[in-house]
């Protein structure tokens, strides 16, 4: 295995033509920033056409806690700065999700821990998902005042339906890994101590199959998903996010969150 840090925030490893891209901000819950997303985007460009599979995962106890709230609030020095930062954040995530859907090889989300906010999109954009049994999924939008991004409205309803998606977002429910499997959001569970072996087994099962069938199936399904293309639906999320994040109510909710969790890094471990 070769290990190459694309930057300190994204680690790239390659073994037997499998490329693993690892979010590497464990002290911040692997939260997303424009810089991290730009690096991830470049890493995806670099692997396109050279890998038989791409694996997305996270360093430390969680997969990703969504956008870094402290960074968003820190860019609220002016309306223009907040708009520019938020636009780069959600726009960068949208770009990554579209790249994942366009990769010419299978994508596996190795969800090693909790996932909150827009980071769910990294899982929804994958072809297959493996989740640690101790992980969970939670929106956090109703608590924070943000508009849903990362495919919560652009991708998730295709999986679980519009009404169920709306209910989940409204009540900000925490969904366990077992519940996620029952809902059809993930393909397989693994105990944390067996997670890496389960990932290896999944890759081994994929190896003898024609990867082009997975890619073609993905493209056909995306074409049938609705009258508006995925890019348009994701862009609608971006525009709504820019409106919501500028509201005084959202600023107040961010301030409250940062007082309760000053590191803005551990959304995923809150009870």
Beta strands, then each sheet from edge to edge (+ up, - down):
strand 1: 2-7
strand 2: 10-15
strand 3: 18-23
strand 4: 53-58
strand 5: 62-64
strand 6: 106-111
strand 7: 114-116
strand 8: 128-132
strand 9: 136-138
strand 10: 174-176
strand 11: 188-190
sheet 1: 1+ 2- 3+ 4+ 6+ 8+ 11+
sheet 2: 5+ 7+ 9+ 10-
end
